[in-house]
Amino acid sequence: MEEPVPSSSKPRSSRAKVREHRERLRAQGLRPIQIWVPDVRSASFKAEAHRQSLAVSSSAQEYDDQAFIDSVSILNDE
């Protein structure tokens, strides 16, 4: 069995690999987008979510609000 001949070309950089990958995706008719979302792991996000949940739970419309959330959260198994 013959041993593989080592490649004489230099290894491609990460930048080159990413560029080629993106070129292939663009050739398929895709385009890149970037979406920024809240970091749900941050302490400030958790504190604000807690503050808002307390505000909702202590409101005069608490039962109506929860009924609405329940009505739009029910999965339709049909």
WOLINPE-V270731 format. One record per residue. PSI is psi in whole degrees, 0 to 359 (* if undefined). OMEGA is omega in whole degrees, -180 to 180 (* if undefined). BURIAL is # if it has 9 or more other ideal C-beta (glycine too) atoms within 8 Angstrom, else .. Layout:
psi/omega/burial
PSI/OMEGA/BURIAL
PSI/OMEGA/BURIAL
This chain:
psi/omega/burial
131/-179/.
144/177/.
146/-180/.
142/178/.
127/180/.
143/-180/.
138/180/.
350/-180/.
151/179/.
149/175/.
143/180/.
144/178/.
161/177/.
320/180/.
318/180/.
319/179/.
316/-180/#
316/180/.
315/180/.
321/177/#
314/179/.
323/178/#
320/178/.
318/179/.
317/178/#
323/179/#
336/177/.
3/178/.
15/180/.
159/175/.
149/-178/.
146/172/.
160/178/.
131/-179/.
127/177/.
129/-180/.
158/178/.
144/176/.
98/-175/.
354/178/.
348/-175/.
150/180/.
323/-179/.
323/177/.
313/-179/#
319/-180/#
317/-180/.
320/178/.
319/178/.
316/179/.
315/-179/.
321/179/.
324/176/.
320/179/.
318/180/.
317/-176/#
339/-180/.
7/-179/.
160/178/.
337/-179/.
19/-175/.
311/-177/#
320/177/.
318/179/.
314/-179/#
323/178/.
320/178/.
312/-180/.
316/178/.
320/-177/.
326/180/.
354/-178/.
352/-178/.
127/179/.
138/178/.
109/-177/.
2/-178/.
*/*/.
